[in-house]
Amino acid sequence: MIKLMHLFLLFLPFSMFGQKNLDSLLSDLSQLNSRFQLVDLQEKYPDVVCSGGLAILDTSASNAVKSALKRRKTGVFGPVLNSDGSSSYIKVFENSKDYLMRMNYILLGKGAEAKQITDSLFNLINSGSSFRDIALQNTWDPDREKLGDYGWFKKNHMVKPIDEEFSKHGLNDVFTAYTNEYGWIIVKVKAKLKKRRYIDYIEVVVEPNRISPY
């Protein structure tokens, strides 16, 4: 009886999503070359939930990410059953080891006034003021609740001024940098890992209660 229930749960996404739709989704997923194509995939399949980035084996990792890290392979695989009854399919672009970093930042814009504001806020933070409070009140980032944390990135994969400064600082250090793209930024070193295994991926979650059966 338990085995039959397990098989029912395993194949539930197929019956609700529809085999034709699922085949199309997996075909498109297999042809992607970068996680930055995630937006296009989400637009084409609005009834599934897409996410992606660089991930390591930690408490926040999904079942699919954990499985992918253990497999140490690239490509598409699934389904991986989740605790809520949904199923995940994952495309792994890279499965390797590298120096990984994570940061918080406050985006402050360009110009002389932005430089003055940057210096003033930097001094406040170094004097003990809350980085979080200052970020929430001052950052230009539209998604300010993230505090500039958009996940892990590899060494030499951030804009050059930040990447160069990052290598000089330790955990929880705060520094300023100027980039041509974004202007003045205050950066806090959130994490630095030496040669940690990671995957670069897109995960697609099929939730049976939200999917058309056709």
N, C-alpha and C positions, 0 to 999 in steps of 0.2 A: 504493500500500500504506500509506504514511504517513497519507494522508487518511482511509483506511478505519479505521485504528487510532484516529485522533483522534475520528472519529464514534462508534466503539464506546465509547471512554472517556467521551465527552460524554453518551451516552444510558444508560450503565451504571446511574446512580442511578434512572432511571425503571424499568428492568426489575427491580431489586432491591427498591425501595421500593414499587412498584406505582403505576400511574397514578392509581387512585382515591384512595389515601392521599395522594399528592403533590398532587392537585387540592384535596383537603380542607385540607391544610396551607397551601397558598398562598392559599386563600380566607380561612382564619382569619387568616393573616399580614396580608393586605391590609386586614382590618377593624380591626386594632389601632390605637389612638389614642396609645399611649405605650409607651416601652420598659419601663416599670414593670409592664406586663402580661406580661413575659417569663416569669415564674414560671408563670402560668396556661397559657401555650403549652407550656412544657416538661412540665408535668404531663399535658397531653392527649396529647403526642407524646413519650413517654419514650425512644424509640429514636433520636431526633435530638439534636444538641447545640446548645443555644441560648445566645447571649451577646449583650451589648449595652452601650450607654453612649454617651459622647461620644468621638469618635476624630478624630485628625489624621493627616496624611500623615507617617509616620515608619517606622523599621525594624520596629516591632512590628505594624504594620497588616497585616491579612490581605489576600489578593487581592481579596476582595469589597469591603472597605473602601476600598482604593486605587481600584478601579473606580468606586465610588459617589462618591468625592471628585472624580474627574475628570469625571463626568457632570454634576455640579452640579444634580441634580434630586432630587425626592422621589418616594416610591412604592416599589413592589416590583419587583425585577428579579433575574435569574439564569436558568440556573445559571452560576456562575463556578467553573471547575475548579481544584482545589487540588493541590498537589504529591503528596499521598498518595493521589490517586485519588478523594477525596470531592468533593462539589459543595456550593456555598454559595448560599443564597437570602437576600436582604437586604431589609429594609423600612427606608426612610429617612424619618424624620419631619421632620428639619430638615437643610438643607444651606446653610450660611451662614457669616458671619464674626462673631467676637465676641472679647472679652477672655476668655482662658481661664486657669484656675489649677489647681494640683495641690498636695496637701499630705500630710504624715504627721502623725499625732496620737497622743497618749496619753490615753486615757479614764480618768478617776480618780474619778468619782462626785460625790455631793452631801454637804453637811454641813461642819462645822468641821474635822473630822479630814481630810477630803478636801482642804480648802483648805490645811492645814498640809503635807500630803504634796505637793501641787502646788507650793507655794513651795519646798520642800526639793529636789524633783527638778529644778525649773526652775533653781535655783542650781547644782546639780551639772552640768547640761548647759552652762550658761554658763561654768562653770569648766573645761570640756574633756571631761567624761564623754561616753561614746557615747550618742547619742540612741537608736540601735537597741537597745543592751543594756538601757537603762532602760525602753524601751517593752516589750520582751519580758518583762521581769521584773515590770512594774507595771500595764500597761494592763488595763482591764476588758473590752476588746473581745474577743469570743470567737474571732475570727479574727486573733489577734495577729501572726501571721507577715506579714500585709499591712502592719503598722506604720501602720494607719490610711489607707493609700493605696487609695482606691476609684475612682481614675481622674480624668479631667478634669471640671471643673465651670465654669459660666459666672459671670461677675461678677453679684452680686446674686441668686445662686441657692443660696447656702449659708445656714445659720441666721444671723440678723442679727449677733449678737456676733462671730462668726468672720469674716463678710464685711466688717464694718467694720474690724476689726483687720488683715485681710489686705491691704487697700488701703494701709495705712501702712507695710508692711514689704517688704524686698527678699528676693532669693533667699538661702535657707539661714538666714534670720532665724528665731528661736524666740520665741513669745509665749504667754501664757496667756489663756484666756477662760472665761466662765461662761455656760452655756446652760440654760434651764429644762428642756429635754428630757433632757440628758445630764449636767448638772453641770459640774464642772471639767475642762478639757481643756488640754493642752499641745500647741501646734501648731508644726510646722516647715514653712516655705515651700519646697516642692520645685520648683515651676516657676511662672512667670508669662509669658504670651504676649500680645502686643498684636495684636488684630484678625487672628487666625489662622483660616483656613477649617477647619471641622469638620463632622462629621455626627452627628446623634443617631439611633441605629439599633438594630435587632435583626437579628442574623445567625443563620441556621439552617443547620447543616452536616449533610448527609445522607451517612452513611458506609455504603456498600453492604454491607460485611461484617457489619454489625450490624442490618440492617433485614430485617424479614419480607417475603417476596415477595408476600404476600397483601394 
